[in-house]
Amino acid sequence: MITLEYILEIVATLFYAISGVRLAAVKRFDWFGAYSIGLITAIGGGTMRDVFLGVKPFWMIDPSYCLATIAGLIIVIVLRKYLVKIEGTFYIFDAFGLALFVDVGIVKTLELGNPMWVAIIMGTITGCMGGVLRDIFINEEPLVFRKEIYATCCIVGGLLFWGAQWLGWPDGVQQALCAGLIVIVRFLAVKYRWSMPAMTKYGDKNLENDYKHEKDDP
């Protein structure tokens, strides 16, 4: 049976695959390497979520998800001149994939009988961990761990989902509000360079020296 959750997860998988393949194309990976990055980006967060929830990973149940990642590769190959050269395309697909995966993660967690606070955490993991794995595999500092607002907008979207649920609004409205807020906050964060405070001020020489000493000590 085709449900709204299923459609959202397929679309999110496609968007995340495109964002991963597009980034790999910028790094000049070959087709196999680019597809591997797209696949990891698309299924990494959902796989981790399902492992935590004690269920079989979603892509092992239905091959449509893997087919969606192949479609992502084909789209980037066909439209590579536009997707790679046009600035901001990575953020567009990444933002929509992030929003949809958070929605899916929250809904799936709730359907398994977990409380809402757990659902928000699982939604954040679903949305973020694929990107973390992507960045690790392409030897970049994970986007979610930088000052740039990323995981925070997932939590904010999840809280809005919670609020809409508490008010008794329809399921579709809850999901639309959550996803919409995540996309808006993500776009605004990129445009206006919103960021979370760093743990230390830039140029804190004492901490830098302590870190160097720890690395140098046998």
NUDRENMI-605379 format. One line per 8 residues: number of its first residue (from 0); their letters; for each residue x, y, z of C-alpha. Coordinates in Angstrom, 3 decimals, padded with zeros to 6 digits. Example, Ala and Ser with C-alpha at 12.3 -4.5 7.8 and 13.67 -1.06 7.14 Angstrom:
// residues 2
0> AS> 012.300 -004.500 007.800 | 013.670 -001.060 007.140
//
This chain:
// residues 218
0> MITLEYIL> 000.000 000.000 000.000 | 001.340 003.397 -001.028 | 001.168 005.840 001.869 | 002.211 009.464 002.286 | 005.136 008.316 004.425 | 006.295 005.966 001.650 | 006.120 008.707 -000.996 | 007.997 011.143 001.236
8> EIVATLFY> 010.729 008.585 001.901 | 011.171 007.828 -001.810 | 011.340 011.538 -002.686 | 013.729 012.212 000.205 | 015.944 009.333 -000.940 | 016.037 010.799 -004.446 | 016.864 014.313 -003.225 | 019.599 013.122 -000.890
16> AISGVRLA> 021.055 010.885 -003.604 | 021.193 013.874 -005.954 | 022.891 016.026 -003.321 | 025.470 013.306 -002.636 | 026.188 012.558 -006.296 | 026.335 016.264 -007.109 | 028.948 016.828 -004.390 | 030.918 013.802 -005.592
24> AVKRFDWF> 030.820 015.215 -009.124 | 032.393 018.436 -007.874 | 035.125 016.275 -006.310 | 035.562 014.564 -009.723 | 034.633 011.064 -008.569 | 033.929 008.477 -011.235 | 030.395 007.159 -011.770 | 030.775 004.299 -009.297
32> GAYSIGLI> 032.303 006.533 -006.658 | 029.621 009.157 -007.167 | 026.862 006.562 -006.914 | 028.399 005.150 -003.725 | 028.390 008.604 -002.147 | 024.806 009.191 -003.276 | 023.719 005.824 -001.855 | 025.419 006.421 001.486
40> TAIGGGTM> 023.897 009.890 001.716 | 020.417 008.597 000.895 | 020.215 005.514 003.117 | 022.739 006.210 005.892 | 020.493 008.129 008.267 | 017.452 005.899 007.772 | 019.559 002.785 008.271 | 020.935 004.088 011.560
48> RDVFLGVK> 017.419 005.024 012.670 | 016.070 001.551 011.901 | 018.971 -000.106 013.719 | 018.229 001.987 016.822 | 014.529 001.161 016.542 | 015.238 -002.553 016.151 | 013.611 -002.987 012.741 | 014.901 -004.152 009.373
56> PFWMIDPS> 016.462 -001.264 007.414 | 013.937 000.229 005.035 | 015.957 -000.230 001.846 | 016.274 -003.982 002.463 | 012.503 -004.364 002.339 | 011.750 -002.468 -000.873 | 014.180 -002.083 -003.826 | 012.473 001.190 -004.807
64> YCLATIAG> 014.834 003.085 -002.530 | 017.928 001.762 -004.295 | 016.265 002.500 -007.629 | 015.701 006.063 -006.434 | 019.430 006.432 -005.767 | 020.182 005.159 -009.286 | 017.722 007.723 -010.614 | 019.620 010.375 -008.667
72> LIIVIVLR> 022.863 009.358 -010.365 | 021.235 009.454 -013.807 | 019.726 012.890 -013.149 | 023.109 014.323 -012.183 | 024.818 012.704 -015.198 | 022.207 014.087 -017.610 | 021.953 017.522 -015.983 | 025.486 017.761 -014.637
80> KYLVKIEG> 026.277 020.999 -016.490 | 023.453 022.696 -014.630 | 023.559 020.935 -011.275 | 027.324 021.199 -010.802 | 027.839 024.710 -012.141 | 024.796 026.449 -010.703 | 025.641 027.653 -007.215 | 023.216 026.586 -004.525
88> TFYIFDAF> 021.836 023.422 -006.130 | 023.492 021.296 -003.449 | 021.727 023.251 -000.713 | 018.360 023.012 -002.480 | 018.340 019.215 -002.727 | 020.019 018.818 000.652 | 017.454 021.035 002.393 | 014.434 019.272 000.921
96> GLALFVDV> 015.939 015.834 001.529 | 016.719 016.828 005.109 | 013.178 018.078 005.737 | 011.460 015.040 004.257 | 013.688 012.552 006.064 | 013.048 014.251 009.402 | 009.318 013.931 008.729 | 009.666 010.258 007.841
104> GIVKTLEL> 011.857 009.530 010.852 | 009.395 011.134 013.263 | 006.357 009.374 011.779 | 008.012 005.953 011.702 | 009.220 006.267 015.287 | 005.751 007.268 016.484 | 004.149 004.381 014.585 | 006.373 001.996 016.537
112> GNPMWVAI> 004.923 003.312 019.780 | 007.753 005.568 020.927 | 007.224 008.923 022.665 | 007.534 012.187 020.772 | 010.882 013.177 022.262 | 012.378 009.941 020.947 | 010.746 010.604 017.573 | 012.421 014.010 017.326
120> IMGTITGC> 015.817 012.453 018.029 | 015.213 009.689 015.479 | 013.994 012.250 012.948 | 017.160 014.281 013.434 | 019.319 011.163 013.039 | 017.398 010.203 009.889 | 017.956 013.629 008.389 | 021.545 014.265 009.443
128> MGGVLRDI> 023.516 011.021 009.574 | 023.484 010.369 005.833 | 025.142 013.738 005.338 | 027.669 012.985 008.078 | 028.666 009.737 006.369 | 028.798 011.529 002.996 | 031.193 014.162 004.304 | 033.386 011.582 006.024
136> FINEEPLV> 033.701 009.534 002.836 | 034.674 012.579 000.755 | 037.134 013.696 003.437 | 035.249 016.826 004.496 | 034.406 018.078 007.966 | 030.789 016.954 008.505 | 028.375 019.805 007.849 | 026.324 018.976 010.934
144> FRKEIYAT> 029.337 019.544 013.237 | 030.220 022.978 011.909 | 028.863 026.215 013.301 | 026.367 026.312 010.437 | 022.779 025.585 011.533 | 021.873 022.076 010.365 | 020.782 019.631 013.048 | 019.268 022.500 015.005
152> CCIVGGLL> 016.670 023.168 012.304 | 015.699 019.462 012.453 | 015.013 019.779 016.165 | 013.071 023.017 015.667 | 010.986 021.363 012.956 | 010.381 018.384 015.217 | 009.190 020.655 018.024 | 006.731 022.308 015.650
160> FWGAQWLG> 005.514 018.833 014.654 | 005.011 018.102 018.346 | 003.121 021.339 018.876 | 000.818 020.691 015.906 | 000.173 017.178 017.208 | -000.640 018.517 020.682 | -003.150 020.912 019.105 | -004.796 017.983 017.342
168> WPDGVQQA> -004.084 019.184 013.816 | -004.266 016.641 010.944 | -001.246 014.419 010.287 | -000.594 016.009 006.897 | -000.520 019.472 008.436 | 001.904 018.319 011.123 | 004.292 016.939 008.517 | 003.944 019.932 006.185
176> LCAGLIVI> 004.677 022.405 008.972 | 007.701 020.429 010.147 | 009.200 020.059 006.665 | 008.381 023.624 005.658 | 010.032 025.118 008.725 | 013.167 023.020 008.234 | 013.515 024.124 004.596 | 012.929 027.791 005.456
184> VRFLAVKY> 015.356 027.812 008.385 | 017.985 025.954 006.335 | 017.735 028.390 003.424 | 017.828 031.421 005.720 | 020.793 029.982 007.627 | 022.750 029.588 004.387 | 021.720 032.971 002.995 | 022.380 034.986 006.136
192> RWSMPAMT> 025.128 032.748 007.493 | 023.365 031.964 010.730 | 025.479 029.788 012.957 | 025.652 028.259 016.396 | 028.281 029.657 018.792 | 031.577 027.809 018.755 | 032.733 026.103 021.946 | 035.658 028.529 022.185
200> KYGDKNLE> 036.457 031.878 020.709 | 038.386 031.837 017.476 | 042.093 031.893 018.097 | 042.036 030.591 021.664 | 045.757 029.910 021.861 | 045.631 028.137 025.221 | 043.284 025.440 023.971 | 045.171 025.173 020.692
208> NDYKHEKD> 048.425 024.654 022.582 | 046.805 022.092 024.915 | 045.542 020.164 021.900 | 048.994 020.210 020.288 | 050.603 018.958 023.507 | 048.108 016.106 023.743 | 048.892 015.071 020.170 | 052.630 015.270 020.778
216> DP> 052.617 013.321 024.050 | 053.402 009.603 023.610
//
